[in-house]
Amino acid sequence: GELLPLLDVGVFLDVDTALRYERRLSRDTRERGREAAGVRAQWDNHVQPMHEAFVAPSGENATYWVRDDAELERCVEELVRRFS
């Protein structure tokens, strides 16, 4: 889009679907007082489809793909060197 040329660097966090769901479920039930069934319905009907349609494809524009802690550390080190 129009913003991409303005960005110096992009970082895409490639987190497993199950882990993303577990984190969402935990947050929404603990912090927002929602029921697990409602969180699951929202996930299935809205969150995951929007991730597939918009978030996942945005990874194509990323400078760095981070899939685990080691890659995250390398990415942070490179970014610190690059922008220091």
Buried (B, 14 or more C-beta within 10 A) or exposed (E): EEEEEEEEEBBBBEEEEEEBBEEBBEEBBEEEEBEEEEBBEBBEEEBBEEBEEEBEEEEEEBBBEBEEEEBBEEBEEEBEEEEE
